Amino acid sequence: MVKRTDLVVPADLIAGLQIPPLAITDGAADPEWVEVPLSQWRFVKLRPLQRLPLDARSARSVRRAIRLAPWSLPAALVSLTAWWVYFHTDASLSLPGFLMALGAALSIHILALVQSHGMPKRLPYRTRFGELRIPDVPVEVAQQWVARNPGVTATDEPAPRPHSRRFYVRWSTGLLTASILLVVVLANNGREDSILFWMLVPTLIVVGITAALKIQSPRKIDGVRTWPPVNVDRRTR
């Protein structure tokens, strides 16, 4: 098994990186250079991009994901529209209406599967501090990055949360409060509300709990290794 580590590139070093010609995915010496998205927001043309060396399979997958990214939002809107029509018209009483809504929902999942097929499990991304973090890099490749780029570090420490603790506190509190208020309103408004509103309640609860679980910083693992040693000021920002 290939031993792997994460590379951390300070924001001020990204533009001048000296990248060794070895695939960051498997260490291959004949990589393909690809503009890799640094954001996992799939609903738009993925930006920013960073040119990185990948193995051939991962390179094809990343290029395919970038081509399909602009279609994610239209597909989601079509699916939501189909389900709205299904629940709010006579289509819910017919088999063709059900098949239309089911097909719209399946199209989203199929698009997501095609877009993610063959992609590395963890893609490079920018942290909230502006650093470039490249996960799961073979140690031999990471050593060359560190040697060529003073200031770049390799670490086994858990990645920081994408957002601050305050962000997760606010969102978890807001979402859980909204779910409670929605239940109270639906139970006491004296109307027969759409099932979509009731389906929204568990969604708000699940997302709120998920946000609450992220309030605490990732637990540090005993014995983790960072090399070269990181400047104290940078680690405590």
C-alpha positions, 0 to 999 in steps of 0.5 A, a space after each residue: 500500500 502506498 503511504 500518503 500524506 496531505 500537502 499544504 501550500 500557503 496562499 502566497 506560494 501558489 502562483 509560483 509553485 514548482 510542481 514536480 512532474 509526478 502524478 499527485 494521485 499515484 506518483 506516475 512519472 508520465 502524468 497528464 497536466 489538468 486544470 483541477 477544480 479547487 471547489 466542489 460546488 458543482 452547480 456552476 463552471 468550476 472555479 478556481 482551477 489549479 494545473 496539476 499532474 494526474 494519472 491518465 484515468 483521474 485526468 479523464 474523470 476530472 475533465 469529464 466532471 468539468 464538462 458536466 458541471 454546468 448541467 447540474 443546476 438545470 437538471 436539478 431545476 427540471 427535477 424539482 419542477 417535475 416533482 412540484 407538478 406531480 404533487 400539485 396537479 392531477 399528474 399524481 393520480 396517473 402512472 405517466 405522471 409518476 414515471 415522469 417525476 421518477 425519471 427526473 429524480 433518477 436523472 439527477 443521480 445518474 448525472 452525479 454518478 457519471 460526473 464522479 466516476 473515476 474521480 479521486 476520493 479527495 480533490 485539492 481545495 482551497 481552505 478558508 485561510 487561502 491555502 491550497 491543500 492537496 490530499 492523499 499525495 504519495 509520500 515520495 511525491 510530497 517530498 519532492 514538492 517540499 524540496 522544490 518549494 520552501 514553505 510547502 509542508 506535508 502533514 497527516 493532521 486532519 484538515 480544518 473545517 471549511 468554515 468557522 465555528 461561528 458559521 456552524 453554530 449559526 446554521 445549526 441553530 437556525 435550521 433546527 429552530 426553523 424545523 420546530 417552527 415549521 412543525 408548529 405552523 403546519 400542525 396548527 394552520 388548519 389546512 391540509 398542507 402539501 406533503 412537500 412541507 412535511 418532507 422539509 421538516 426532517 431535511 431541516 433537522 438532518 442538515 441542522 444536526 450535521 452542521 452542529 456536529 461540525 462545530 467542534 474542530 476535527 480531533 487531532 490524532 496522536 503522533 501525527 507528523 508534519 514536515 518541515 515543521 510549520 511556523 507557529 503563526 501560520 498554524 494558529 491563525 
